[in-house]
Amino acid sequence: MSEVPDVLRGRVAWIFGDDFDVDLIIGVENIKYYDADVLRKVTMTAYEADFAERVRPGDVIVGGRNFGYGHPHYPPMVALRNLGVSAVLAESFSPGFWRGETYNGMPLITVPGIGSRVRRWDELEVDWRHARVHLPGGDVLDGTPPSPRVVKILEAGGSLRLLLAEHRAPAR
């Protein structure tokens, strides 16, 4: 059973530019926190004070090139996942960020041109297995589909869950 729905439906909750350091989502001073209540209070407040109240489950984040550069700290994306963000669509991802968030089961879809083709609050439909994004008005953007292994990781809800399932002792 897939942990991630086959098709993600949500709005563009925020659009970041190139070389975005995800620590800024919660503020560098908060990167040691994992408590959902603490993270909710600080998520995106440097950009929009009421972001946590405006984002809805299923919404996505859009980024430019090298999204997630810097140290791959997990609390910023934990905060976004806790708010219901279902995926990040970007021109490209920092390798460390990509590995860490894929490990955690977050769909990260490389989609050339995405930043210039969407606006905040646009409703999108994302077929993450095929990296196909349906835009308002009927246009479609095709990105780079995930590898078969990444599909398995996302279906399992993250690398740890997949590894446990693959190495579980057979039932007697």
C-alpha atoms as one frame of an Amber mdcrd trajectory, in Angstrom:
protein
   0.000   0.000   0.000   1.368   3.405  -0.953   2.205   5.865   1.812   2.004
   8.687  -0.767  -1.186   8.957  -2.868  -0.640   8.273  -6.585  -1.771  11.789
  -7.448  -1.159  14.752  -5.174  -3.679  17.576  -5.288  -2.974  20.853  -3.598
  -2.116  24.495  -3.905   1.221  26.203  -4.316   1.746  27.330  -0.719   5.005
  29.177  -1.416   7.523  29.767  -4.201  11.214  30.037  -3.316  13.976  31.133
  -5.670  17.352  29.576  -6.409  19.786  28.393  -3.738  17.237  28.370  -0.940
  18.488  27.207   2.464  15.608  25.329   4.109  16.788  26.344   7.587  15.185
  29.716   6.840  11.748  28.041   6.878  11.884  27.943  10.678  14.854  30.225
  11.348  18.361  29.031  12.089  17.811  29.612  15.807  15.099  26.892  15.779
  16.890  24.055  13.951  17.256  21.965  17.109  13.501  21.703  17.743  11.322
  18.769  16.694   8.249  19.531  18.819   5.310  20.071  16.438   3.818  22.908
  18.506   7.107  24.826  18.641   7.734  24.347  14.931   4.207  25.429  14.014
   4.737  28.741  15.827   7.930  29.550  13.899   7.278  28.053  10.446   7.695
  30.686   7.729   7.137  33.582  10.159  10.068  35.453   8.602   8.075  35.496
   5.350   4.436  35.500   6.433   3.199  35.632  10.026   0.080  33.526   9.396
   1.556  30.964   6.978   0.764  28.056   9.317  -2.910  29.039   9.337  -3.106
  29.469   5.561  -1.414  26.274   4.373  -3.658  23.224   3.917  -2.948  19.493
   3.781  -1.881  18.554   0.260  -0.290  21.916  -0.566   3.136  21.929  -2.208
   6.232  24.092  -2.045   7.947  25.239  -5.262  11.629  26.059  -5.525  14.226
  27.108  -8.042  17.635  25.585  -8.669  19.563  23.946  -5.811  16.611  23.911
  -3.427  17.711  22.915   0.070  21.381  23.836  -0.119  23.342  24.122   3.097
  23.351  21.696   5.985  20.581  19.096   5.640  18.752  19.819   8.897  15.442
  17.999   9.225  13.254  20.276  11.424  12.320  22.705   8.606  10.817  19.932
   6.508   9.376  18.238   9.603   7.565  21.536  10.201   6.205  21.646   6.643
   5.154  17.981   6.750   3.377  18.632  10.074   1.424  21.413   8.345   0.405
  19.011   5.563   2.805  19.988   2.761   2.803  16.945   0.485   5.735  17.570
  -1.898   8.415  19.940  -3.099   8.624  20.732  -6.820  11.856  22.431  -7.867
  14.220  23.046 -10.778  16.857  20.997  -8.916  17.745  19.922  -5.388  20.855
  20.046  -3.274  22.116  16.427  -3.072  22.242  16.299   0.743  18.749  17.713
   1.062  17.428  15.354  -1.605  18.862  12.273   0.124  17.599  13.276   3.553
  14.082  14.175   2.523  13.709  11.192   0.217  14.809   9.057   3.187  11.971
  10.647   5.172   9.412   9.868   2.462   8.846  13.372   1.058   8.265  13.443
  -2.715  10.845  15.771  -4.270  10.110  16.236  -7.955  12.542  17.901 -10.349
  10.466  19.938 -12.809  12.302  22.315 -15.180  10.516  25.656 -15.492   8.150
  25.128 -12.565   9.008  28.383 -10.783   8.063  30.579 -13.722   4.897  28.638
 -14.581   3.031  28.783 -11.282   1.739  31.425  -8.923   1.059  31.220  -5.260
  -2.204  29.414  -4.455  -2.479  27.870  -7.937  -4.208  24.497  -7.711  -1.963
  21.710  -9.018  -2.290  18.025  -9.653   0.981  16.097  -9.412   1.493  12.558
 -10.691   4.727  12.071  -8.730   5.603   8.658 -10.223   5.737  10.199 -13.701
   6.847  13.674 -12.548   3.912  15.206 -14.386   2.405  18.439 -13.089  -1.011
  19.549 -14.311  -1.195  23.330 -14.179  -4.271  25.573 -14.066  -5.680  26.008
 -17.551  -4.744  22.501 -18.660  -1.019  22.871 -19.378   1.265  20.053 -18.270
   4.898  20.191 -17.185   6.992  17.037 -17.286   9.874  16.583 -14.914  12.311
  13.803 -14.104  10.521  10.717 -12.776  11.945   9.088  -9.650  13.948   5.895
  -9.983  12.238   2.588  -9.185  14.061   2.507  -5.805  12.850   6.006  -4.886
   9.298   4.974  -5.825   9.604   2.056  -3.375  10.948   4.381  -0.665   8.042
   6.805  -1.104   5.490   3.997  -1.259   6.832   2.641   2.032   6.767   6.038
   3.745  10.534   6.425   3.910  13.768   4.456   3.736  13.637   3.082   7.260
  10.175   1.614   6.742  11.261   0.113   3.414  14.399  -1.446   4.892  12.443
  -2.901   7.822   9.889  -4.380   5.414  12.607  -5.824   3.157  14.506  -7.418
   6.033  11.634  -8.545   8.224  11.862 -12.189   9.205   9.320 -14.331   7.330
   6.204 -15.241   9.313   6.148 -18.803  10.634
